[in-house]
């Protein structure tokens, strides 16, 4: 990938994250912890549903040798997305009472309609982003992220002063995603999109069947596992606590995620080359691994140490006094975030070393200890007990993850 392409992708992601992070001191004053709790549950549901929406056929868009076949894959992915989104809407409306009671969220049709619409817009956007990745339209990809972020912010601010105030965060997110989708459709050419011309393209479905059969289960397991803290916090401790947790997580992860994503791309390229060509022309794989861990640790140590020491004071000052508990959560989670983001850029090494089978084991382990942590905290009647157990288990899993990676990485 050329430098211009990397810069285009990075700049778009940076601006989008900057808008999100920079607007937080304002949004934290016009939206309550309960509102962020609804947003947290909404995000968790969307994360799971969007994985299923296109059955992972969007990943196959970049593979065909010809653009004609790639368009057929795109149309098939969009067709599946449309059908699945309608099914999701029907199921959610019929079972709305169950989900509202389970997650302690408002039992309002607007909530579940928004979930279904967001599933469609997010999954459809992903399909078009993969098409533009194939066509190397990196500037377009970058601008679509900025449009989504600005659209989300504008709509979220607008809904803060509307009768739908309590749903403003999720409605704003949905409309921002819809703007991004419309933008990509406009550049692709709406007249070229014919997802229902051939609803079931059996040739394409069979040729790329490994994606729903093999890729989807593992990805779904990982996403469900990562969604458990938000979902169980809402169920066991209520929307306000879920909102405090979600806000703390968002404020720490937003800048760190951008950093690790950028570093991960560089690491994956150099590490893969070193493993594939052990002829001395590249740095030893273990040296690359250690340098990446060291660099990430050096960059994030000070800000996370400050959060650990002064989290409640910082959050109260920057975001308002009602977010003091979010600062306590951020302080408690800072050691975990340190372990996680030091490890995050190098997790792709498992693909280079062909250790994908461990993803299943770690996924099952993650679901087990996360569920137990929050259930036990609920039994004890203490959310911070749940967080402490959760953090310890997560750090132990990360140590195991990195130990296996180190042992399996060749010295030269």
Beta strands, then each sheet from edge to edge (+ up, - down):
end
